[in-house]
Amino acid sequence: MPEKEEVRVIVGVDTHADTHHVAIITEHGRPLVDGQFQATGHGYRSIIDFARSHGEIIAVGVKCTGSRRRSQSPNRQQRRRRGKSDPLDAYAAAEAVLAERCTAVPKDKDGPVECLRVLRASRTSAMKARTAAINQIKDLLISAPETIRAKFRGIVTSAMIATLARAKPAGHLADPSHVTAWTLKKLARRYQSLTDEIAEADAALKEILDAYAPLLCDLPGVGVEVASQLLVTVGDNSERVGSEAQFAALVGVAPVPASSGKTNRHRLSRGGDRDANKALHHVVLVRMGSDARTKEYVARRTLEGKGKREIMRCLKRYVAREIYRQIMNPTAAPSIDDLRPLRIRLGLTLQGAAQGLNQWPSYLSRLERGLTRNDQLVTAYRHWLDQQVSTVSSTPGLSA
């Protein structure tokens, strides 16, 4: 008798904190079996043995794997029709794989980006708690006795926190003034403690970035906060994002057609990772305020009749493209160590160089000190200085 052909199966997994529910279907969509397993090392091995015992595994769909594209989860219409349970969700995950509705590659969580994610989670909660603390302090001061309010009227937050933390309130717990002063002191110390915690998290984030992606922060407007968030969005296995277009969709800046009648325009996607989108928004705001190229672009598009939102949409897409290339193929910033010494050796003032390059002196100063990055301007600046050297060398009686 001919050997029985082995069944090819697809596995779906509905994950939970303590247990995982596993469902198995054939490659033609026929349900076979499902079961529940403990979320432990022994349970994971049992899941593998359970799945292999029913045929050759050709694909696995796992619900909520750290990817922003969670197409493994059952959609709302399906849940309204069939209801919701762990077995149904597990079968739905397997069916989503069969229908090719879920093609996202899950994130690896075994590298430096996972360390960034964990640190950011701690930092975010500390930021929220610190904001709550300062809001409580200000609310209490509004209703505090005048003797307390008068001490802090018109004082900036940093000085107010320092003064409250040093205070030594004395009195009885039945006295509202004493209790208010005592509570304000505790809140101020909490604020200081959270500030120290945030600073420690920032230092740890910077240390990881300096070792893992040191060139990402070279881009204008990209600091530790932005760089760490975008790397967390991409994940340790950056190959899961195969193109600029996929990265743009992942961070919510992919252009979506929004034309109607005689209006021909695009808008940004409202999907993707909103935290990453917020990070890109921050980069655009910084560049619109301090980057010469961005300012020129905004002025040109404004003259073309584009509104601010449309201009920022275009800028976000450009920034996403630039950041994607820097993540995938890091490019070092050009050296700027020779610019200021050469300008000084030629006897040129910063104002004179700025006029020759049609730039703001303050921006040129930041470029010389490495506080901003503009590769095109660095090239133009070095070329202009070389021209000045040639002029000095060819003029009788002058030398560099």
Secondary structure, 3 states (H helix, E strand, C coil): CCCCCCCEEEEEEEECCCEEEEEEEECCCCEEEEEEEECCHHHHHHHHHHHHCCCEEEEEEECCCCCCCCCCCCCHHHHHHHCCCHHHHHHHHHHHHHCCCCCCCCCCCCCHHHHHHHHHHHHHHHHHHHHHHHHHHHHHHHHCCHHHHHHHCCCCHHHHHHHHHHCCCCCCCCCHHHHHHHHHHHHHHHHHHHHHHHHHHHHHHHHHHHHHCCCHHHCCCCCHHHHHHHHHHHCCCHHHCCCHHHHHHHCCCCEEECCECCECCEEECCCCCHHHHHHHHHHHHHHHHHCHHHHHHHHHHHHCCCCHHHHHHHHHHHHHHHHHHHHHCCCCCCCCCCHHHHHHHCCCCHHHHHHHHCCCHHHHHHHHCCCCCCHHHHHHHHHHHHHHHHHHHHCCCCCC
